[in-house]
Amino acid sequence: MFTAGVPEDALETVMVDATITKAQRFASGARGGGEEDLGRSRGGLTTKIHALVDGRGRPVCYMLTPGQAADCRHVQTLLEGVSFAWLIGDRAYDTDALRVWCADHTVEVVISSKRNRKVPIPHDQVRYRTRHRVENLFSRVKDYTRITLRKDKTSRSYAGFVSLAFALINIQLCP
């Protein structure tokens, strides 16, 4: 997991989301393994990038997982060690476990309820509208074809290029 050098007390709002990148056929088969983030789904070999973004749309940390992994399974790993007041996410993160974790850490949750929830939980729609910033980050990341096409054989090499892309985006977004 990559973590940017953001002061812990500097974050008021963080947003979490994930995106899938499709791996090319030559991205697998590295000697000695090194493919722990490649997963097989309907579309073939995929990798999922989970990212935690601050209120201005700058990446705070990220994690790579196999493409078939659910978004909600890895969010608590991303949130560990980061202090913030508000968590914004889409309905993929609407789990009771995450809501309990946020309540234990005095974090306000802005996550829309899943459709299959018997009693929908209301959320702050004004704050939820700012979630587009995490989507904008993934749009910028996918401009780098090396990340979009996932040509690297090892997870370590791919993580390095994702870190480089996030660093370049962070530089562009700094005042």
PEPE-V708134 format. One record per pair of residues at least 12 apart in sequence whose C-alpha atoms are under 7 Angstrom apart, sorted by the first residue. I is the first residue (numbers start at 0). J is the second residue. D is the distance in Angstrom with one decimal. If there is no record, write none. Layout:
i:I j:J d:D
i:I j:J d:D
//
This chain:
i:0 j:60 d:6.9
i:0 j:61 d:5.8
i:0 j:62 d:4.8
i:1 j:60 d:5.2
i:1 j:61 d:5.4
i:1 j:62 d:6.7
i:2 j:59 d:5.9
i:2 j:60 d:4.2
i:2 j:61 d:6.9
i:3 j:59 d:5.2
i:3 j:60 d:5.9
i:5 j:59 d:6.8
i:7 j:81 d:5.9
i:7 j:82 d:5.6
i:8 j:82 d:6.6
i:10 j:53 d:6.5
i:10 j:82 d:6.8
i:10 j:83 d:5.2
i:11 j:83 d:4.9
i:11 j:84 d:5.0
i:11 j:85 d:6.2
i:12 j:53 d:6.0
i:12 j:54 d:5.1
i:12 j:83 d:6.0
i:12 j:84 d:6.0
i:12 j:85 d:4.6
i:12 j:86 d:6.0
i:13 j:51 d:6.5
i:13 j:52 d:5.4
i:13 j:53 d:4.5
i:13 j:54 d:5.7
i:13 j:83 d:6.9
i:13 j:85 d:6.3
i:13 j:86 d:5.2
i:13 j:87 d:6.3
i:14 j:51 d:5.7
i:14 j:52 d:5.1
i:14 j:53 d:6.3
i:14 j:86 d:5.8
i:14 j:87 d:4.6
i:14 j:88 d:5.8
i:14 j:130 d:6.6
i:14 j:133 d:6.5
i:15 j:50 d:5.8
i:15 j:51 d:4.7
i:15 j:52 d:6.3
i:15 j:87 d:6.5
i:15 j:88 d:5.3
i:16 j:49 d:5.9
i:16 j:50 d:5.8
i:16 j:51 d:7.0
i:16 j:88 d:6.4
i:16 j:133 d:6.8
i:17 j:47 d:6.5
i:17 j:48 d:5.4
i:17 j:49 d:4.2
i:17 j:50 d:6.1
i:17 j:70 d:6.7
i:18 j:47 d:5.6
i:18 j:48 d:5.4
i:18 j:49 d:6.7
i:19 j:45 d:6.5
i:19 j:46 d:5.7
i:19 j:47 d:4.4
i:19 j:48 d:6.3
i:19 j:66 d:6.3
i:20 j:45 d:5.6
i:20 j:46 d:5.3
i:20 j:47 d:6.2
i:20 j:147 d:5.6
i:20 j:148 d:6.8
i:20 j:149 d:6.8
i:21 j:44 d:6.1
i:21 j:45 d:4.4
i:21 j:46 d:6.5
i:21 j:147 d:7.0
i:21 j:148 d:6.1
i:21 j:149 d:6.4
i:22 j:44 d:5.3
i:22 j:45 d:5.2
i:22 j:46 d:7.0
i:22 j:148 d:5.9
i:22 j:149 d:4.6
i:22 j:150 d:6.4
i:23 j:148 d:6.3
i:23 j:149 d:6.1
i:23 j:150 d:5.7
i:25 j:150 d:6.7
i:26 j:149 d:6.7
i:26 j:150 d:5.0
i:26 j:151 d:5.2
i:26 j:152 d:4.3
i:27 j:152 d:5.4
i:28 j:152 d:6.9
i:29 j:152 d:5.5
i:29 j:153 d:6.5
i:33 j:153 d:4.8
i:33 j:154 d:5.6
i:34 j:153 d:5.5
i:34 j:154 d:5.4
i:35 j:154 d:6.6
i:36 j:63 d:6.0
i:36 j:64 d:4.6
i:36 j:65 d:4.4
i:36 j:154 d:6.2
i:37 j:65 d:4.7
i:37 j:66 d:6.6
i:38 j:65 d:4.1
i:38 j:66 d:4.9
i:38 j:67 d:5.9
i:39 j:66 d:6.7
i:39 j:67 d:6.6
i:40 j:66 d:6.7
i:40 j:67 d:5.7
i:45 j:65 d:6.5
i:45 j:66 d:4.6
i:46 j:63 d:6.8
i:46 j:64 d:6.0
i:46 j:65 d:4.9
i:46 j:66 d:4.4
i:47 j:63 d:5.7
i:47 j:64 d:5.2
i:47 j:65 d:5.8
i:47 j:66 d:4.7
i:48 j:61 d:6.8
i:48 j:62 d:5.9
i:48 j:63 d:4.9
i:48 j:64 d:6.7
i:49 j:61 d:5.4
i:49 j:62 d:5.2
i:49 j:63 d:6.3
i:50 j:62 d:6.5
i:51 j:77 d:6.8
i:52 j:133 d:6.2
i:56 j:132 d:4.9
i:56 j:133 d:5.8
i:56 j:136 d:6.5
i:57 j:169 d:5.7
i:57 j:172 d:6.9
i:58 j:165 d:6.5
i:58 j:169 d:6.9
i:60 j:77 d:7.0
i:61 j:77 d:6.9
i:70 j:91 d:6.3
i:70 j:92 d:6.7
i:71 j:91 d:6.4
i:71 j:92 d:4.9
i:83 j:106 d:6.9
i:84 j:106 d:4.9
i:84 j:107 d:6.1
i:85 j:106 d:5.6
i:85 j:107 d:4.8
i:85 j:108 d:6.0
i:86 j:106 d:6.8
i:86 j:107 d:6.3
i:86 j:108 d:5.0
i:86 j:109 d:6.0
i:87 j:108 d:6.3
i:87 j:109 d:4.7
i:87 j:110 d:5.8
i:87 j:127 d:6.5
i:87 j:130 d:6.7
i:88 j:109 d:6.5
i:88 j:110 d:5.1
i:89 j:110 d:5.6
i:89 j:111 d:6.1
i:90 j:110 d:6.0
i:90 j:111 d:5.1
i:90 j:112 d:5.7
i:90 j:113 d:5.5
i:93 j:110 d:6.3
i:93 j:111 d:7.0
i:93 j:112 d:5.9
i:93 j:113 d:6.4
i:109 j:122 d:5.3
i:109 j:123 d:6.0
i:109 j:127 d:6.3
i:110 j:122 d:6.3
i:140 j:164 d:6.3
i:146 j:160 d:7.0
i:146 j:161 d:6.5
//
